[in-house]
Amino acid sequence: MSRLRVGVFAGGRSAEHEVSVASAEAVLRAIDRERYEPYLLYIDRDGRWLLPDGPAPRLDPGVSLAGLLGAASPAEEAALLRSHAAPVVTSSRGAEARASVGALADAIDVAFLVVHGPYGEDGTLQGFLELAGIPYVGAGVLASAVAMDKVVFKDLMRGHGLPVVDSTWLRRRGWVRDPDHAIRAVADAVGERSVVKPARLGSSVGMSIVHELSELPAALDEAFGYDSKVIVERYVEGARELECGVLGNEDPMVFEPGEVRSTHEFYDYEAKYVDGLAVVVPRADVEPELAAQLKELSLAAYRAVDCAGMARVDFLVTGETAYLSEMNTLPGFTTTSMYPKQADAAGIEFAELIDRLIELAMDRDR
């Protein structure tokens, strides 16, 4: 019996490029090569597609995929972000990708996507694969796009009566034209203390906490460096950051809530990907009633966006009050990532998790 050809898509044009490469490395190391023949499809920061001329070789111990590709590691990228020297999203349109649709459809049977952020997690790559007729792991075009845009996601959650923190949003052009008006609008909507984020990016890239209004302009400039659309949320004092992984299509399962505890003021990019700066607890110490509430809200959000395959739903929790924060339809698969740790705590080892996700992709395609 021939092995299923799995195209592992990694890299991409977003600020989460390095995280994607680290996720791809974890998948390539864990995938069952008796059942699957993995191929690495790498998209560099300029949007160029490096198509494989054969199956991905096994990675020897001590050899990193980032090193082989000439990419930075997430820890190295954290230093670049700190110094504001990290590259931003490029404007390449990926002509190589357009020319490769037919070739890809002939070369692989299913796509395993670990391209985080814009141009990977936002429905664009999913739409490309739909056109090519290639089954793929994870959510479809609509769910990917909705979950990626924090403004649209929160509006949808409000429409379903699900709890989210008060927020407002700005366009770069409006901020540049009339910054005083923008600052007044933010203060009126969410107050003096706030959290500022690019609306369509993950891994806490470009995110800042504003303690007083005088800090808001710098926070907005930082976020607008990564996206033309920025969301500003009310700051929730003393909130715990709890997360629930979801796995499945029509009848999904929800993992028990996990918790992240950062040594930084919030769970920023550096805390996520530099060892020793955060603790990831796959099963948090929470009361059964709260755990049940978070799992119920996770399912409601998952179904509201018509998600499939997998997602990680993030919450801000104070006392007995839980707010839906974000949904990640392609959560990280790195060694420090919550999602595979939660699956393992639920009795699903990494190789089996890869199996299940591929099966879910093929099932949805059928």
C-alpha positions as CSV (number, residue, x, y, z in Angstrom):
1,M,0.0,0.0,0.0
2,S,1.4,3.4,-1.0
3,R,2.0,6.1,1.6
4,L,-0.1,9.2,1.6
5,R,1.9,12.1,0.3
6,V,1.7,15.0,2.8
7,G,2.8,18.5,1.8
8,V,4.0,20.3,5.0
9,F,3.6,24.1,4.2
10,A,5.9,26.3,6.2
11,G,7.2,29.8,6.4
12,G,5.2,32.6,4.7
13,R,5.2,36.3,4.4
14,S,4.1,37.2,7.9
15,A,5.9,38.2,11.1
16,E,5.2,34.7,12.3
17,H,7.5,33.2,9.7
18,E,10.0,31.8,12.2
19,V,7.2,30.3,14.4
20,S,5.9,28.5,11.3
21,V,9.3,27.0,10.5
22,A,9.6,25.7,14.1
23,S,6.1,24.2,13.9
24,A,7.0,22.5,10.6
25,E,10.2,21.0,12.1
26,A,8.1,19.5,14.9
27,V,5.7,18.0,12.4
28,L,8.5,16.6,10.2
29,R,10.2,15.0,13.2
30,A,7.0,13.4,14.6
31,I,5.1,12.3,11.4
32,D,4.8,8.5,10.9
33,R,6.9,7.9,7.9
34,E,5.6,4.3,7.6
35,R,2.2,5.8,6.8
36,Y,3.1,9.1,5.2
37,E,5.6,10.5,2.7
38,P,6.2,14.1,3.8
39,Y,7.2,16.9,1.4
40,L,8.3,20.3,2.7
41,L,6.9,23.3,0.8
42,Y,8.7,26.4,2.1
43,I,7.5,29.9,1.4
44,D,10.2,32.5,2.1
45,R,9.6,36.0,3.5
46,D,9.4,37.4,0.0
47,G,6.6,35.0,-0.9
48,R,8.8,32.8,-3.1
49,W,7.8,29.1,-3.1
50,L,10.6,26.6,-2.8
51,L,9.1,23.4,-4.1
52,P,10.7,20.1,-3.1
53,D,12.3,17.7,-5.6
54,G,11.6,14.8,-3.3
55,P,10.4,13.7,0.2
56,A,11.7,15.7,3.1
57,P,14.8,14.0,4.7
58,R,14.8,13.0,8.3
59,L,16.2,15.7,10.5
60,D,19.2,14.6,12.5
61,P,19.4,15.5,16.3
62,G,20.9,18.9,16.7
63,V,20.0,20.0,13.2
64,S,17.3,22.6,12.9
65,L,15.0,23.1,10.0
66,A,15.5,26.9,10.3
67,G,19.3,26.4,10.0
68,L,18.8,24.3,6.8
69,L,16.5,26.9,5.3
70,G,18.7,29.9,6.4
71,A,15.8,31.3,8.5
72,A,16.0,32.7,12.0
73,S,14.8,30.8,15.0
74,P,11.8,32.2,17.0
75,A,14.3,33.1,19.8
76,E,16.5,35.0,17.3
77,E,13.4,36.7,15.9
78,A,12.5,37.8,19.4
79,A,15.7,39.7,19.6
80,L,15.0,41.4,16.3
81,L,11.5,42.4,17.4
82,R,13.0,43.9,20.6
83,S,15.4,46.0,18.5
84,H,12.6,46.8,15.9
85,A,14.9,45.3,13.3
86,A,12.5,42.5,12.3
87,P,11.3,42.6,8.7
88,V,7.7,43.4,8.1
89,V,5.3,41.7,5.7
90,T,6.5,42.0,2.1
91,S,4.3,42.8,-1.0
92,S,5.3,39.9,-3.2
93,R,2.4,38.2,-5.0
94,G,3.9,34.8,-5.3
95,A,3.9,34.2,-9.0
96,E,5.7,30.9,-8.3
97,A,2.6,29.8,-6.3
98,R,0.2,30.6,-9.2
99,A,2.4,28.6,-11.6
100,S,2.5,25.6,-9.3
101,V,-1.2,24.8,-8.8
102,G,-1.3,21.9,-11.2
103,A,2.1,20.6,-10.1
104,L,1.1,20.6,-6.5
105,A,-2.2,18.8,-7.1
106,D,-0.2,16.1,-8.9
107,A,2.6,15.9,-6.3
108,I,0.7,15.7,-2.9
109,D,-2.4,14.1,-1.6
110,V,-3.1,16.4,1.4
111,A,-1.6,19.6,2.8
112,F,-0.5,19.9,6.4
113,L,-0.6,23.7,7.0
114,V,1.6,25.3,9.7
115,V,1.8,28.7,8.0
116,H,0.8,31.0,10.8
117,G,-0.5,34.6,10.4
118,P,-1.4,36.5,7.2
119,Y,-1.1,34.7,3.9
120,G,-1.4,31.3,5.6
121,E,-3.9,31.3,8.5
122,D,-6.3,33.9,7.1
123,G,-8.1,31.9,4.4
124,T,-5.8,32.9,1.5
125,L,-3.8,29.7,1.4
126,Q,-6.9,27.7,2.1
127,G,-8.6,29.3,-0.9
128,F,-5.5,28.5,-3.1
129,L,-5.7,24.8,-2.0
130,E,-9.5,24.8,-2.7
131,L,-8.8,26.0,-6.2
132,A,-6.1,23.3,-6.6
133,G,-8.4,20.6,-5.3
134,I,-6.0,19.6,-2.5
135,P,-7.4,18.6,0.9
136,Y,-5.8,20.5,3.8
137,V,-5.6,20.3,7.5
138,G,-7.5,22.9,9.5
139,A,-10.4,25.3,9.0
140,G,-11.8,26.4,5.7
141,V,-11.7,29.8,4.0
142,L,-14.5,31.5,6.0
143,A,-13.5,30.3,9.5
144,S,-9.9,31.1,8.8
145,A,-10.6,34.6,7.7
146,V,-13.1,35.4,10.5
147,A,-10.9,34.1,13.2
148,M,-7.8,35.8,11.9
149,D,-9.5,39.3,12.0
150,K,-9.9,40.1,15.7
151,V,-12.4,42.8,15.0
152,V,-14.7,40.6,12.9
153,F,-14.3,37.7,15.3
154,K,-15.4,39.8,18.3
155,D,-18.3,41.2,16.4
156,L,-19.4,37.7,15.5
157,M,-19.1,36.6,19.1
158,R,-21.2,39.5,20.2
159,G,-23.8,38.6,17.6
160,H,-24.0,35.1,19.2
161,G,-24.3,36.5,22.7
162,L,-20.8,35.3,23.7
163,P,-18.8,37.3,26.2
164,V,-15.9,39.5,24.8
165,V,-14.1,42.5,26.2
166,D,-15.1,46.0,25.2
167,S,-13.0,47.1,22.2
168,T,-12.7,49.6,19.3
169,W,-10.6,49.6,16.2
170,L,-8.7,52.0,13.9
171,R,-7.4,52.3,10.4
172,R,-3.9,53.5,9.8
173,R,-5.1,56.3,7.5
174,G,-7.5,57.6,10.2
175,W,-4.7,57.5,12.8
176,V,-2.3,59.4,10.5
177,R,-4.9,62.0,9.5
178,D,-6.3,62.9,12.9
179,P,-4.4,61.2,15.8
180,D,-6.1,63.5,18.4
181,H,-9.5,62.3,17.3
182,A,-8.3,58.6,17.4
183,I,-7.0,59.0,20.9
184,R,-10.3,60.5,22.1
185,A,-12.3,57.8,20.5
186,V,-10.2,55.1,22.1
187,A,-10.5,56.7,25.5
188,D,-14.3,57.0,25.2
189,A,-14.7,53.4,24.1
190,V,-12.3,51.5,26.3
191,G,-10.8,53.9,28.9
192,E,-7.3,55.0,29.7
193,R,-5.8,51.5,30.2
194,S,-5.9,49.3,27.1
195,V,-4.3,46.5,25.1
196,V,-3.3,47.4,21.5
197,K,-2.8,44.8,18.8
198,P,-2.6,44.4,15.0
199,A,-6.0,43.2,14.1
200,R,-4.8,40.4,11.8
201,L,-1.6,38.9,13.3
202,G,-0.7,36.4,16.0
203,S,2.0,35.4,18.5
204,S,1.5,38.8,20.2
205,V,3.6,40.5,17.6
206,G,3.1,44.3,17.6
207,M,1.1,44.1,20.9
208,S,1.4,46.6,23.7
209,I,-0.2,47.3,27.0
210,V,-1.2,51.0,27.5
211,H,-1.1,52.1,31.2
212,E,-2.1,55.7,30.5
213,L,-3.2,57.7,27.4
214,S,0.3,59.2,26.9
215,E,1.5,55.7,25.9
216,L,-1.2,55.2,23.3
217,P,0.5,56.9,20.3
218,A,3.6,54.8,20.6
219,A,1.5,51.6,21.0
220,L,-0.6,52.4,17.9
221,D,2.6,53.2,15.9
222,E,4.0,49.8,16.9
223,A,0.8,47.9,15.9
224,F,0.4,49.9,12.6
225,G,3.9,48.7,11.7
226,Y,2.4,45.3,11.1
227,D,-1.1,45.9,10.0
228,S,-3.2,48.7,8.5
229,K,-6.0,47.8,11.0
230,V,-5.6,47.8,14.8
231,I,-7.8,46.7,17.6
232,V,-7.8,48.4,21.0
233,E,-9.3,46.4,23.9
234,R,-10.2,47.4,27.4
235,Y,-7.5,46.2,29.9
236,V,-8.7,43.4,32.2
237,E,-6.9,43.8,35.5
238,G,-5.4,40.6,37.0
239,A,-6.8,38.3,34.3
240,R,-5.6,34.7,33.9
241,E,-4.8,33.6,30.4
242,L,-6.6,30.2,29.9
243,E,-6.8,28.3,26.6
244,C,-8.9,25.4,25.3
245,G,-7.8,23.3,22.3
246,V,-10.6,21.9,20.0
247,L,-10.2,19.0,17.7
248,G,-12.7,17.7,15.2
249,N,-15.1,18.5,12.4
250,E,-18.9,18.0,13.0
251,D,-18.5,16.4,16.4
252,P,-15.4,18.1,17.9
253,M,-13.8,17.4,21.3
254,V,-12.5,20.1,23.6
255,F,-9.4,19.7,25.7
256,E,-9.4,20.7,29.4
257,P,-8.4,24.3,29.9
258,G,-4.7,25.1,30.0
259,E,-2.9,28.2,31.4
260,V,0.1,30.3,30.4
261,R,2.0,32.2,33.0
262,S,4.5,34.7,31.7
263,T,7.4,36.4,33.6
264,H,6.7,39.4,31.4
265,E,3.8,41.8,31.8
266,F,1.9,39.8,29.3
267,Y,2.5,36.7,27.2
268,D,4.4,38.5,24.4
269,Y,6.4,37.0,21.5
270,E,9.6,36.7,23.5
271,A,7.9,34.9,26.4
272,K,6.2,32.5,24.0
273,Y,9.4,31.4,22.2
274,V,12.4,32.0,24.5
275,D,12.9,29.2,27.0
276,G,12.4,30.1,30.7
277,L,10.3,33.2,30.2
278,A,6.9,31.5,30.6
279,V,5.3,28.4,32.0
280,V,2.7,26.5,29.8
281,V,0.4,24.4,31.9
282,P,-1.6,22.0,29.7
283,R,-4.2,21.4,32.5
284,A,-4.8,24.5,34.6
285,D,-5.9,24.5,38.2
286,V,-9.5,25.6,37.8
287,E,-12.8,24.8,39.4
288,P,-14.8,22.1,37.5
289,E,-17.6,24.7,36.9
290,L,-15.2,27.1,35.3
291,A,-13.6,24.4,33.2
292,A,-17.1,23.3,31.9
293,Q,-17.9,26.9,31.1
294,L,-14.8,27.5,29.1
295,K,-15.2,24.2,27.2
296,E,-18.9,25.2,26.4
297,L,-17.8,28.6,25.2
298,S,-15.0,27.1,23.1
299,L,-17.5,24.8,21.3
300,A,-19.9,27.7,20.8
301,A,-17.2,29.9,19.3
302,Y,-15.9,27.0,17.2
303,R,-19.3,26.4,15.7
304,A,-20.1,30.1,15.3
305,V,-17.2,30.5,12.8
306,D,-17.9,27.1,11.2
307,C,-14.5,25.8,12.1
308,A,-13.1,22.4,11.3
309,G,-10.0,20.4,12.1
310,M,-8.6,22.2,15.0
311,A,-8.4,25.5,16.9
312,R,-7.2,27.0,20.1
313,V,-9.6,29.3,21.9
314,D,-8.1,31.8,24.3
315,F,-9.8,33.4,27.3
316,L,-9.2,36.2,29.8
317,V,-10.6,35.1,33.2
318,T,-11.1,37.1,36.3
319,G,-12.9,35.2,39.2
320,E,-15.9,33.6,37.6
321,T,-16.0,36.0,34.6
322,A,-14.7,34.6,31.3
323,Y,-14.1,36.6,28.2
324,L,-13.4,35.1,24.8
325,S,-10.2,36.7,23.6
326,E,-9.1,35.1,20.3
327,M,-9.4,31.9,18.2
328,N,-6.3,30.5,16.5
329,T,-7.3,28.1,13.7
330,L,-3.7,27.1,13.0
331,P,-2.2,27.0,16.6
332,G,1.5,26.7,17.1
333,F,3.1,23.2,17.0
334,T,6.5,24.2,18.4
335,T,8.0,22.5,21.5
336,T,6.6,25.3,23.7
337,S,3.1,25.4,22.1
338,M,0.0,24.8,24.2
339,Y,-2.1,22.9,21.6
340,P,0.1,19.7,21.2
341,K,0.7,19.8,25.0
342,Q,-3.1,19.8,25.7
343,A,-3.6,17.0,23.2
344,D,-0.9,14.9,24.9
345,A,-2.5,15.6,28.3
346,A,-5.7,14.2,26.8
347,G,-3.9,11.0,25.8
348,I,-3.2,12.0,22.1
349,E,0.5,11.8,21.4
350,F,2.0,14.1,18.8
351,A,2.3,11.5,16.1
352,E,-1.3,10.5,16.7
353,L,-2.4,14.1,16.6
354,I,-0.9,14.5,13.2
355,D,-2.7,11.3,12.1
356,R,-6.1,12.6,13.4
357,L,-5.7,16.0,11.7
358,I,-4.8,14.4,8.4
359,E,-7.8,12.0,8.7
360,L,-10.1,15.0,9.5
361,A,-8.8,16.8,6.4
362,M,-9.5,13.8,4.2
363,D,-12.9,13.3,5.7
364,R,-13.9,16.9,5.2
365,D,-12.7,16.7,1.6
366,R,-14.8,13.6,1.0
